[in-house]
Amino acid sequence: MTVLIVGGAYQGKKDFAKQLFELNDNDFADINNFKDIYNKKAINNLHKYIKIHNIYDASEFANLLKNKVIICNEIGCGVVPVEKELDDWREITGRVCCEIARFADIVIRVTAGIPQVIKGRI
C-alpha cells in the first residue's frame, strides 16, 4: 500500500504516520542515503530528499516509492523564490507528489496534527 502524507512544516505528519502505521524511527529512510528508499518502509521529508539527490525525473522517482509511507512538506505555497534552482526544486517536488498521489492508495493532509483524508480510507 502506498500512502502520501502532506502538510506544512511541523504539523505532526511523522507522528501521525508512526502512530497510524505502527512505524518507528528505524522504519524511515535516511535522506542522505539514496539506497535507503529500497529497503525502508517510510520516507520523511521527501522534499529534502529530492533536493539532496538532485531528482529531475518525477515519474521515474515516484515509481521507486510504491508501497511506502511517504511524508512531504508542502513547499509550493507562498512566495516564489528568486533563485531558479529553488523554484525548480519546488516544481519537481510538486510533480513527484502529483505522481505519487495518482497511484497512492491513501493521500492524507495533516494540519495542526489533524488528518484530513483526501483519497482512500484509513
GIDARA-V634333 format. One line per field, one symbol per residue. ss: DSSP state (2 for helix, 1 for strand, 0 for the rest). phi: phi as a letter, one per 40 degrees, with the letter a starting at -180 (. if undefined). burial: # if it has 24 or more other C-alpha atoms within 12 Angstrom, else .. A space follows every 50 residues. Layout:
# GIDARA-V634333
ss->???
phi->???
burial->???
This chain:
# GIDARA-V634333
ss->00111110000022222222000022210000000222200110022222 22000002222220000011111000000000022222222222222222 2220011111100111111000
phi->.bbbbbiccfbgcccccdccbfbbdcccccccbdccccbbcabbgddcdc cccfcbbccccdccccgbcbbaccbccgcccccddccccccccccccccc dcbccbbbbbbfgbcbccagbb
burial->.########..###.###........#####..#..#..########### #...#..#..##.#############...........############# #.########....#.......
